[in-house]
Amino acid sequence: MGNAVSRLSNVDRGTLKTVRHFVSVRVQRLPPVAAQRVIKEFYKRRGDRFGSASGLAALWADTTTADALLASGVEYGGITVEELAAVLRQRGLWDGWERLVTADGTFPTGLLAHVQRALTIRAGVPRAIVSDERGRVPRGTPQPLPTLFDYQRHAVDAWLHAGRGVIALPPRAGKTRIAVAAVASLGLPTLYVVPGVGLAKQTVAVFRNHGLTAAQATGGRQSAKRQREIARAQVWVATPQTAVKLPGIGGRQVLVLDEFHHAAAQTWQAVSQAASGAHWRLGLTGTHYRADGRDLAMTGVLARAVYERTVADMVGLGRLVPARIAMLRITGRVSGKGHETYAAGIVDHEARNAALTMAANTLTRRGRRVLVLTKHVRHAEALAARISGSRQVDGRDNAAVDTALADLAARRCMAVVGTSVIGEGRDVPACDALVYAAGGKSRVKVKQDYFRALTASAGKKEAIIVDAADCQHDTLTHQSARRLRLYRSEGVFTVDVMDPQSFNAWLGG
């Protein structure tokens, strides 16, 4: 057992194969390998590699090939056009599973418990002996801690006891303050990884405000003065793309991964392995799950959650406010697929844009400070043009975003319209209303977005969230239904679906 990577030793090939099978993640649905072999041979004979509906029909029309597919366990209709195209794109044969234990028995240390279970339950190994090669647990000189709420202190204590793991709290619960307390408790060289440059700057400021030396590590050539500043800093803050290239990453003894739900990505995995000297490992997230089902890959980086609280918990503690949510029913059928559907049904849909901007204008007239979130800049520009007193921002200028949000707080503007730039890690306590124009079905993305309006602040008793109940295309209807289920699942929201003309009466007051 190491800090980042562990290894199975003294196991036979059969046991290793069993463990690898049960410590894996399905990332793509493909036909059986035997069927893939038949498909590739068929297309080789045809002299092309084009997977289409007509190609799939030809596959089954060939009697010899059809019999071979049946023998490989695939019946007629058991292969989709998408699966066919995926097989032909592959250079070799693959069953669609990603095995998190390698062929030589190495695996991310966070998966130790899973590997042990696979050894015992699946492979029948009576007892697995763990040899800890990490050495003595490092401890530095503790530094003064920031003021913490009880739940934050309990989270820090739970993590210090475990040594590694995830703290999963709803957005706006003060996870960065928890990280500051955790790092200060140890007094050790720390690498703090964040998903974006804007959040990196914000995080450095938080650490410095609490008396810790912190520096943003950036790529490219650095002046001698800048190099000395970074070298002296206890806390290095960097994006994963930069962090993995830092020459001293192996000497960092604490690794903190903010917005930990990104950790299944290869760049984050690479950071975890490069920080080989980090005995202490902390993940912070408000959405401790993946939309693509790769939770096990996340677990490999740090292990499971050591402390969790729900949205209802945070509302009860006064850290978040409850929300009333209006889903405005949108009609008017559109056609198309993929990007065409999104453009016609969301970005350029007149009735939808009219309904959402009507709601935004109604909210601002009632003194609400509104965030309007979209997916595309073009959509944000179109909506901002229809919302009185609004400010439109995009991701090319973080300073402009900060200025716009400061103006929103001071009521110099009443609405800020933007894309995901007003996203992860950015606190907007002044906002008490959100118009969610982006659509989509990602639980992680939607949850990150609607929490912008839920941060408790002086005088804020509730938040208003406006979304669209899309009925103009089957795909969009499915996606809005998923968002509706997510809202209702929180347990502390009032959710209503209505026609747009009913919004003013629903708002009341």
C-alpha positions as CSV (number, residue, x, y, z in Angstrom):
1,M,0.0,0.0,0.0
2,G,1.4,3.4,-1.1
3,N,0.1,6.9,-0.9
4,A,-1.2,7.0,-4.5
5,V,-0.7,3.5,-5.9
6,S,-0.8,0.0,-4.4
7,R,0.0,-3.4,-5.8
8,L,-1.3,-6.9,-5.5
9,S,1.5,-9.4,-4.8
10,N,1.6,-13.2,-4.4
11,V,-1.6,-13.8,-6.3
12,D,-2.0,-16.2,-9.2
13,R,-3.2,-15.2,-12.6
14,G,-6.7,-16.6,-12.1
15,T,-7.2,-14.6,-8.9
16,L,-5.8,-11.4,-10.5
17,K,-8.2,-11.9,-13.5
18,T,-11.2,-12.2,-11.1
19,V,-10.2,-9.1,-9.1
20,R,-9.7,-7.1,-12.2
21,H,-13.2,-8.1,-13.5
22,F,-14.9,-7.0,-10.3
23,V,-13.0,-3.7,-9.8
24,S,-14.0,-2.1,-13.1
25,V,-16.2,0.5,-14.7
26,R,-18.3,0.1,-17.8
27,V,-17.7,3.2,-19.9
28,Q,-19.1,2.0,-23.2
29,R,-21.8,-0.5,-24.3
30,L,-20.3,-2.8,-27.0
31,P,-21.2,-6.2,-28.5
32,P,-19.3,-9.2,-27.1
33,V,-15.7,-9.4,-28.2
34,A,-16.4,-12.5,-30.2
35,A,-19.1,-10.6,-32.1
36,Q,-16.8,-7.7,-32.7
37,R,-14.3,-10.1,-34.3
38,V,-17.0,-11.2,-36.7
39,I,-18.0,-7.6,-37.5
40,K,-14.5,-6.5,-38.2
41,E,-13.9,-9.5,-40.5
42,F,-17.1,-8.8,-42.4
43,Y,-16.2,-5.2,-43.1
44,K,-12.6,-6.2,-44.0
45,R,-14.1,-8.4,-46.7
46,R,-16.3,-5.5,-47.9
47,G,-13.2,-3.2,-48.1
48,D,-14.7,-0.4,-46.0
49,R,-15.1,0.6,-42.4
50,F,-18.3,2.6,-42.6
51,G,-20.9,1.7,-39.9
52,S,-24.4,2.8,-40.9
53,A,-28.0,1.5,-40.8
54,S,-27.5,0.1,-44.3
55,G,-24.3,-1.5,-43.2
56,L,-26.0,-3.1,-40.3
57,A,-28.7,-4.5,-42.5
58,A,-26.0,-5.9,-44.8
59,L,-24.3,-7.5,-41.8
60,W,-27.4,-9.6,-41.0
61,A,-28.2,-10.2,-44.7
62,D,-25.0,-12.2,-45.1
63,T,-26.0,-15.7,-44.0
64,T,-22.5,-16.8,-42.9
65,T,-21.9,-13.6,-40.9
66,A,-25.4,-13.8,-39.3
67,D,-24.7,-17.4,-38.2
68,A,-21.4,-16.4,-36.7
69,L,-23.0,-13.5,-34.8
70,L,-25.7,-15.8,-33.4
71,A,-22.9,-18.2,-32.3
72,S,-21.2,-15.4,-30.5
73,G,-24.3,-14.6,-28.5
74,V,-25.9,-11.8,-30.5
75,E,-29.3,-12.1,-31.9
76,Y,-30.9,-10.1,-34.7
77,G,-31.5,-6.6,-33.5
78,G,-29.0,-7.0,-30.7
79,I,-26.6,-4.4,-32.2
80,T,-27.4,-0.8,-32.7
81,V,-25.9,1.5,-35.4
82,E,-24.0,3.4,-32.7
83,E,-22.5,0.2,-31.4
84,L,-21.5,-0.9,-34.9
85,A,-19.8,2.5,-35.6
86,A,-18.0,2.2,-32.2
87,V,-16.6,-1.2,-33.1
88,L,-15.4,0.0,-36.4
89,R,-13.7,3.0,-34.9
90,Q,-11.7,0.8,-32.5
91,R,-8.3,-0.4,-33.6
92,G,-8.6,-3.6,-31.6
93,L,-11.2,-5.5,-29.6
94,W,-12.5,-4.2,-26.3
95,D,-15.5,-5.2,-24.2
96,G,-16.3,-1.6,-23.1
97,W,-15.0,-2.0,-19.5
98,E,-12.2,0.0,-17.9
99,R,-10.4,-2.2,-15.4
100,L,-9.0,-0.2,-12.5
101,V,-6.6,-2.9,-11.5
102,T,-3.8,-3.2,-14.1
103,A,-2.5,-6.4,-15.6
104,D,0.5,-6.3,-13.3
105,G,-1.7,-5.9,-10.2
106,T,-1.3,-2.1,-9.5
107,F,-4.3,0.0,-8.5
108,P,-5.1,3.4,-7.0
109,T,-4.8,3.1,-3.2
110,G,-8.3,4.5,-2.7
111,L,-9.7,1.2,-4.1
112,L,-8.0,-0.9,-1.4
113,A,-11.3,-1.8,0.3
114,H,-12.8,-2.8,-3.1
115,V,-9.8,-4.9,-4.0
116,Q,-9.9,-6.6,-0.6
117,R,-13.6,-7.4,-1.0
118,A,-13.0,-8.8,-4.5
119,L,-10.2,-11.0,-3.2
120,T,-12.3,-12.4,-0.3
121,I,-15.8,-12.6,-1.7
122,R,-15.1,-13.2,-5.4
123,A,-11.7,-14.9,-5.5
124,G,-12.1,-16.9,-2.2
125,V,-8.8,-15.6,-0.7
126,P,-9.3,-16.3,3.1
127,R,-7.2,-13.4,4.3
128,A,-5.5,-10.5,2.6
129,I,-2.4,-9.0,4.4
130,V,-1.9,-5.3,3.8
131,S,1.7,-4.1,3.9
132,D,1.7,-0.3,4.5
133,E,4.7,1.1,2.8
134,R,3.9,4.8,3.4
135,G,6.1,5.2,6.4
136,R,5.5,7.4,9.4
137,V,2.4,9.7,9.2
138,P,3.8,13.2,8.6
139,R,2.8,16.0,11.0
140,G,3.9,19.6,10.9
141,T,3.4,22.6,13.2
142,P,-0.3,23.3,13.6
143,Q,-1.4,26.9,12.7
144,P,-4.4,28.9,14.0
145,L,-7.7,27.6,12.7
146,P,-10.4,29.8,11.2
147,T,-13.7,30.0,13.0
148,L,-15.8,27.0,12.2
149,F,-19.4,25.9,12.5
150,D,-19.9,22.7,14.4
151,Y,-20.5,20.6,11.3
152,Q,-17.4,22.1,9.7
153,R,-15.3,21.1,12.8
154,H,-16.8,17.6,12.7
155,A,-15.9,17.3,9.0
156,V,-12.3,18.3,9.7
157,D,-12.0,15.9,12.7
158,A,-13.5,13.0,10.6
159,W,-10.9,13.6,7.8
160,L,-8.0,13.9,10.2
161,H,-9.0,10.6,11.8
162,A,-9.2,8.8,8.4
163,G,-6.2,10.4,6.7
164,R,-7.8,10.4,3.3
165,G,-11.3,10.7,1.9
166,V,-14.0,13.0,0.7
167,I,-16.0,15.6,2.5
168,A,-19.3,15.8,0.6
169,L,-21.4,18.9,1.5
170,P,-23.9,20.8,-0.5
171,P,-22.6,23.9,-2.4
172,R,-22.3,27.0,-0.3
173,A,-21.6,25.0,2.9
174,G,-18.1,26.5,3.4
175,K,-16.0,23.7,2.0
176,T,-13.0,26.0,1.3
177,R,-13.0,27.1,5.0
178,I,-13.0,23.4,5.9
179,A,-10.0,22.9,3.7
180,V,-8.2,25.9,5.3
181,A,-8.8,24.3,8.7
182,A,-7.6,20.9,7.6
183,V,-4.4,22.3,6.1
184,A,-3.8,24.6,9.1
185,S,-4.2,21.6,11.5
186,L,-1.3,19.8,9.8
187,G,1.1,22.6,8.9
188,L,2.5,20.6,6.0
189,P,3.4,21.5,2.3
190,T,0.1,21.3,0.4
191,L,-1.0,21.1,-3.2
192,Y,-4.6,22.4,-3.7
193,V,-6.1,21.5,-7.1
194,V,-9.0,23.4,-8.6
195,P,-10.7,23.1,-12.0
196,G,-10.2,26.6,-13.2
197,V,-7.9,29.6,-13.1
198,G,-10.5,32.0,-11.7
199,L,-11.2,29.6,-8.8
200,A,-7.4,29.3,-8.2
201,K,-7.1,33.0,-7.6
202,Q,-10.1,33.0,-5.3
203,T,-8.7,30.1,-3.3
204,V,-5.3,31.8,-2.8
205,A,-7.0,34.8,-1.4
206,V,-9.0,32.7,1.1
207,F,-5.8,31.0,2.4
208,R,-4.0,34.3,2.7
209,N,-6.9,35.9,4.5
210,H,-6.5,33.2,7.1
211,G,-2.8,33.7,7.6
212,L,-1.4,30.9,5.5
213,T,1.2,31.4,2.8
214,A,-0.3,30.5,-0.5
215,A,0.7,31.0,-4.2
216,Q,-1.0,30.3,-7.5
217,A,1.3,28.0,-9.5
218,T,1.0,28.7,-13.2
219,G,2.5,27.3,-16.3
220,G,5.3,28.8,-18.4
221,R,8.5,30.6,-17.5
222,Q,8.5,32.4,-14.1
223,S,10.7,35.2,-12.9
224,A,13.2,34.5,-10.1
225,K,11.0,36.5,-7.7
226,R,8.0,34.5,-8.6
227,Q,9.8,31.2,-8.2
228,R,10.9,32.2,-4.7
229,E,7.4,33.2,-3.8
230,I,6.0,29.8,-4.9
231,A,8.9,27.9,-3.2
232,R,8.2,29.6,0.1
233,A,4.4,29.1,0.0
234,Q,3.0,26.3,2.2
235,V,0.0,26.0,-0.2
236,W,0.3,25.7,-3.9
237,V,-2.9,26.3,-5.8
238,A,-3.1,25.1,-9.4
239,T,-5.3,23.6,-12.1
240,P,-4.7,19.9,-12.7
241,Q,-3.1,20.7,-16.1
242,T,-0.5,22.8,-14.3
243,A,-0.2,20.8,-11.1
244,V,0.9,17.6,-12.9
245,K,3.9,19.5,-14.4
246,L,5.2,21.1,-11.2
247,P,8.7,20.0,-10.4
248,G,8.1,19.7,-6.7
249,I,4.8,18.0,-6.7
250,G,6.2,14.8,-5.2
251,G,7.3,16.6,-2.1
252,R,3.8,17.9,-1.2
253,Q,2.6,16.0,1.8
254,V,-1.1,17.1,1.6
255,L,-3.2,16.9,-1.5
256,V,-6.6,18.7,-1.7
257,L,-8.8,18.2,-4.7
258,D,-11.6,20.8,-4.9
259,E,-14.7,20.0,-6.9
260,F,-13.8,16.4,-6.5
261,H,-16.5,15.1,-8.9
262,H,-14.0,15.9,-11.7
263,A,-11.5,13.3,-10.3
264,A,-12.4,10.5,-12.7
265,A,-10.8,12.5,-15.5
266,Q,-7.4,11.5,-16.6
267,T,-5.7,14.8,-15.7
268,W,-6.9,14.5,-12.1
269,Q,-5.9,10.9,-11.9
270,A,-2.4,11.9,-13.1
271,V,-2.1,14.6,-10.4
272,S,-3.0,12.0,-7.8
273,Q,-0.2,9.7,-8.9
274,A,2.3,12.4,-9.4
275,A,1.7,13.7,-5.8
276,S,3.3,10.5,-4.5
277,G,4.5,12.0,-1.3
278,A,1.0,13.1,-0.2
279,H,0.0,10.9,2.7
280,W,-2.9,13.2,3.5
281,R,-5.6,13.4,0.8
282,L,-8.8,15.4,0.9
283,G,-11.5,15.7,-1.7
284,L,-14.2,18.4,-1.5
285,T,-17.5,18.3,-3.5
286,G,-21.1,19.2,-3.4
287,T,-22.0,16.6,-5.9
288,H,-20.4,13.3,-4.9
289,Y,-21.5,11.3,-7.9
290,R,-20.8,11.2,-11.6
291,A,-23.3,11.5,-14.4
292,D,-21.3,8.9,-16.4
293,G,-21.2,6.3,-13.6
294,R,-17.4,6.4,-13.1
295,D,-17.8,6.9,-9.3
296,L,-15.4,3.9,-8.7
297,A,-12.6,5.7,-10.6
298,M,-13.2,8.7,-8.3
299,T,-12.9,6.5,-5.3
300,G,-9.6,5.3,-6.5
301,V,-8.1,8.7,-6.0
302,L,-9.1,9.3,-2.4
303,A,-11.5,6.6,-1.1
304,R,-15.1,7.1,0.0
305,A,-16.7,10.0,1.8
306,V,-15.7,10.5,5.4
307,Y,-18.3,13.1,6.2
308,E,-21.6,14.1,4.4
309,R,-24.5,16.4,5.0
310,T,-27.6,17.0,3.0
311,V,-29.3,20.1,1.6
312,A,-32.0,19.7,4.2
313,D,-29.3,19.7,6.9
314,M,-27.9,22.9,5.6
315,V,-31.3,24.6,5.5
316,G,-32.0,23.5,9.0
317,L,-28.7,25.0,10.1
318,G,-29.4,28.3,8.4
319,R,-26.6,28.0,5.9
320,L,-28.9,27.6,2.9
321,V,-32.4,29.0,2.2
322,P,-35.3,26.9,0.9
323,A,-36.5,27.5,-2.7
324,R,-39.7,27.8,-4.6
325,I,-39.3,26.4,-8.1
326,A,-41.5,27.3,-11.1
327,M,-41.3,25.1,-14.1
328,L,-42.8,27.1,-17.0
329,R,-44.5,24.8,-19.6
330,I,-43.1,25.4,-23.1
331,T,-45.1,24.2,-26.2
332,G,-44.5,24.5,-29.9
333,R,-42.9,21.4,-31.5
334,V,-39.5,21.4,-33.1
335,S,-37.6,18.8,-35.0
336,G,-34.0,17.8,-35.4
337,K,-31.3,15.8,-33.7
338,G,-28.5,16.6,-31.3
339,H,-27.2,20.1,-31.6
340,E,-30.1,20.9,-34.0
341,T,-32.6,20.1,-31.3
342,Y,-30.8,22.2,-28.8
343,A,-30.6,25.2,-31.1
344,A,-34.2,25.0,-32.3
345,G,-35.8,24.0,-29.0
346,I,-33.8,26.2,-26.6
347,V,-31.4,28.8,-28.0
348,D,-33.7,30.1,-30.8
349,H,-37.1,29.0,-29.4
350,E,-39.1,32.3,-29.3
351,A,-41.8,31.1,-26.9
352,R,-39.3,29.7,-24.5
353,N,-37.0,32.7,-24.5
354,A,-40.1,35.0,-24.1
355,A,-41.4,33.0,-21.1
356,L,-38.0,33.0,-19.3
357,T,-37.2,36.7,-19.9
358,M,-40.8,37.6,-18.8
359,A,-40.1,35.7,-15.6
360,A,-36.7,37.5,-15.2
361,N,-38.3,40.9,-15.7
362,T,-41.1,40.1,-13.3
363,L,-38.5,39.1,-10.6
364,T,-36.4,42.2,-11.1
365,R,-39.4,44.5,-10.9
366,R,-40.1,43.0,-7.5
367,G,-36.6,43.7,-6.3
368,R,-35.1,40.3,-6.8
369,R,-31.5,40.0,-7.9
370,V,-31.4,37.5,-10.7
371,L,-28.9,35.2,-12.2
372,V,-29.8,33.9,-15.7
373,L,-27.7,30.9,-16.7
374,T,-27.3,29.6,-20.2
375,K,-25.1,27.1,-22.1
376,H,-24.0,29.3,-25.0
377,V,-22.8,32.9,-25.2
378,R,-25.1,33.6,-28.1
379,H,-28.1,32.5,-26.0
380,A,-26.9,34.7,-23.1
381,E,-26.6,37.7,-25.4
382,A,-30.1,37.2,-26.8
383,L,-31.7,36.9,-23.3
384,A,-29.8,39.8,-21.9
385,A,-31.1,42.1,-24.7
386,R,-34.7,41.3,-23.4
387,I,-34.1,41.7,-19.7
388,S,-34.2,45.2,-18.3
389,G,-31.2,46.4,-16.2
390,S,-29.2,43.2,-17.0
391,R,-25.5,42.7,-17.4
392,Q,-24.2,40.0,-19.8
393,V,-20.9,38.3,-19.1
394,D,-18.8,35.5,-20.6
395,G,-15.8,33.4,-19.6
396,R,-13.1,35.5,-21.4
397,D,-12.9,38.1,-18.6
398,N,-13.0,36.9,-15.0
399,A,-12.6,40.5,-13.7
400,A,-15.7,41.6,-15.7
401,V,-17.6,38.7,-14.0
402,D,-16.5,39.8,-10.6
403,T,-17.5,43.4,-11.4
404,A,-20.9,42.4,-12.6
405,L,-21.6,40.3,-9.5
406,A,-20.5,43.1,-7.3
407,D,-22.9,45.4,-9.1
408,L,-25.6,42.9,-8.6
409,A,-24.9,42.8,-4.9
410,A,-25.0,46.7,-4.7
411,R,-28.2,46.8,-6.9
412,R,-26.4,48.8,-9.6
413,C,-27.8,46.1,-11.9
414,M,-30.6,43.7,-11.1
415,A,-29.8,40.7,-13.4
416,V,-26.6,39.1,-14.5
417,V,-26.8,36.8,-17.6
418,G,-24.0,34.4,-18.3
419,T,-22.9,30.9,-19.1
420,S,-21.1,28.4,-16.9
421,V,-18.5,31.1,-16.1
422,I,-20.8,31.8,-13.1
423,G,-20.1,28.3,-12.0
424,E,-18.1,26.1,-9.8
425,G,-16.8,27.7,-6.6
426,R,-18.2,31.1,-7.2
427,D,-20.2,32.4,-4.3
428,V,-23.1,34.7,-5.1
429,P,-24.9,35.3,-1.8
430,A,-26.7,38.5,-3.1
431,C,-28.6,36.4,-5.7
432,D,-32.1,35.4,-4.5
433,A,-33.5,34.3,-7.9
434,L,-32.2,32.1,-10.7
435,V,-33.6,31.7,-14.2
436,Y,-32.2,28.4,-15.5
437,A,-32.3,28.7,-19.3
438,A,-29.6,26.2,-20.1
439,G,-31.7,23.0,-20.1
440,G,-29.8,19.7,-20.1
441,K,-29.9,16.6,-17.9
442,S,-26.6,16.5,-16.0
443,R,-27.4,16.2,-12.2
444,V,-23.9,17.6,-11.4
445,K,-24.2,20.6,-13.7
446,V,-27.8,21.5,-12.7
447,K,-27.1,21.1,-9.0
448,Q,-23.9,23.3,-9.2
449,D,-26.0,25.9,-11.0
450,Y,-29.1,26.2,-9.0
451,F,-27.2,26.4,-5.7
452,R,-26.0,29.9,-6.8
453,A,-29.3,31.2,-5.5
454,L,-29.5,29.3,-2.2
455,T,-26.7,30.8,-0.2
456,A,-28.1,32.3,3.0
457,S,-27.5,36.1,3.5
458,A,-29.0,38.9,5.6
459,G,-32.7,39.2,5.0
460,K,-32.9,36.3,2.5
461,K,-35.7,33.9,3.5
462,E,-36.2,32.0,0.3
463,A,-34.9,31.7,-3.3
464,I,-37.0,31.6,-6.5
465,I,-35.8,29.3,-9.3
466,V,-37.4,29.4,-12.7
467,D,-36.9,26.6,-15.2
468,A,-38.6,25.4,-18.3
469,A,-40.8,22.3,-18.6
470,D,-39.9,21.6,-22.2
471,C,-42.7,20.0,-24.3
472,Q,-41.4,21.0,-27.7
473,H,-39.3,17.9,-28.4
474,D,-39.1,14.4,-26.9
475,T,-35.4,14.8,-25.9
476,L,-35.9,18.1,-24.2
477,T,-39.0,16.8,-22.4
478,H,-37.0,13.9,-21.1
479,Q,-34.2,16.3,-19.9
480,S,-36.6,18.7,-18.2
481,A,-38.3,15.8,-16.5
482,R,-35.0,14.7,-15.0
483,R,-34.4,18.2,-13.7
484,L,-37.9,18.2,-12.1
485,R,-37.1,14.9,-10.4
486,L,-33.8,16.3,-9.1
487,Y,-35.6,19.4,-7.6
488,R,-38.2,17.3,-5.9
489,S,-35.6,14.9,-4.6
490,E,-33.9,17.6,-2.4
491,G,-36.9,17.4,0.0
492,V,-36.9,21.1,0.9
493,F,-38.1,22.7,-2.3
494,T,-41.6,23.6,-3.4
495,V,-41.9,22.7,-7.1
496,D,-44.8,23.6,-9.4
497,V,-45.3,23.2,-13.1
498,M,-47.4,25.9,-14.8
499,D,-48.2,27.8,-17.9
500,P,-46.0,31.0,-18.2
501,Q,-49.1,33.3,-17.8
502,S,-49.6,31.9,-14.3
503,F,-46.2,32.9,-13.1
504,N,-47.0,36.3,-11.7
505,A,-49.9,34.9,-9.7
506,W,-47.8,32.0,-8.5
507,L,-45.1,34.4,-7.3
508,G,-47.7,36.2,-5.1
509,G,-47.1,39.2,-3.0
